[in-house]
Amino acid sequence: MSTSTSPAVRPTTPSRGMTRSLTLLFAFAGGLAVGNLYWAQPLIDFIAGDLHASPASAGWLITVTQIGYATGIVLIVPLGDVLDRRRLIPLITLTSAVALAACALAPSFGALVGAITLLGMTTVSGQLLTPLAGDLATDENRGAVIGTVASGLLTGILVSRTISGLVAEAAGWRAVYAAAAVLAILFAALLYRSIPAMEPKNRMRYPALIASVGQVIRREPVVRWTLVLGAIGFAVFQMFWTGLTFLLSNPPFSYSVSVIGLFGLAGLVGALAAQRAGRLHDRGWSLPATGAALVLALIAFAISATVGASVVLVIIAIVVLDVAIQGLNLLNQARLFAVSHEARSRLNTAFVASNFIGGAIGSAAASILWAHGGWTSICAAGAALIVLALLVWAAGRRTLKAATVTQNWPRLTPH
């Protein structure tokens, strides 16, 4: 049970709502933040050579960044429900700028490992901006706003690798982190000037705040069903993309790493198309649209199983799967944010953490499946997981449909 020192604070009405310009600012700032996690991916060999580390050791840069990010999601993002986000988000963004600068100036591989771990922990502003966008949006356009902001985050994931490679080739790997640090400072200033003044929604002690994330999950069936669907969807997404790297790097394709990276641009097309899913939520079509997204994902794996040596079919499969999974992701997030105004940051913590776990399982499974059955096994496993998600959706649809959406959760706020 949560403990507290003072009554819950009722949120004040923001001085202005979620305008189009503010929505785009959140999307760009969030995309830059999440892109920090992926700058190093195409630069592993480059960094290893410059800092006299083995490629295997350099691979840990990606691992510690993800560990740091998971830690930041759990320990920092819930603070969005109890602190003034006009100050919190720019402060976290500035802290990530310091970490980026430390990466750019790292004199040794060990120093870079420490700096990039800190970067992972502090690059969570995108996950604070998304629930804030949900708070500032109206009930009529919340899904569309969340769709735009979440698409910005996904775009940052997809294009960061390409940008990183181009900048590093022209000016070295340190220039990537230096430029990102400058942009982080710029966006911190813009966010401080643009985010409306809002009082904290609750006052809770930090241990009670972290513990209440579990209460978020236990209280509402809607939350539990949505987290399960999200975790399965993200497991499938990561399984597909990890397996796709194996497929494209081996015969009959045998593409180089740089060419394989360009296939991410096809995923960008799918991500932008999926942005419209938020509007379906606004129109009350969240549940049927979720089922349709899962069916579309099943079609994508059917296409994937028949690609053979066809690059065209590979690209079609990428676009279809990204439309399906990113649409599912946006619908899930919009549905969660409709559950409670008081706990949106904690809801987002639960959502991102469950997706992270699902994605890690999917990536690991892809390596095992490739070793034992190649691309065919990955497609079969992906299709089986989608069928499982459809069964979960069908079984829980009546519960989700009947669930009462609340605006206040007294059990999650101190009293």
Secondary structure as UniProt FT lines:
FT   HELIX           20..35
FT   TURN            36..40
FT   HELIX           41..43
FT   HELIX           44..50
FT   TURN            51..52
FT   HELIX           55..58
FT   HELIX           60..75
FT   HELIX           77..81
FT   HELIX           85..105
FT   HELIX           109..122
FT   HELIX           125..136
FT   TURN            139..141
FT   HELIX           142..171
FT   HELIX           173..194
FT   HELIX           206..219
FT   HELIX           221..249
FT   TURN            251..253
FT   HELIX           257..262
FT   HELIX           264..274
FT   TURN            275..276
FT   HELIX           277..282
FT   TURN            283..284
FT   HELIX           286..304
FT   TURN            305..306
FT   TURN            308..309
FT   HELIX           311..337
FT   TURN            338..339
FT   TURN            342..343
FT   HELIX           344..402
FT   HELIX           410..412
//
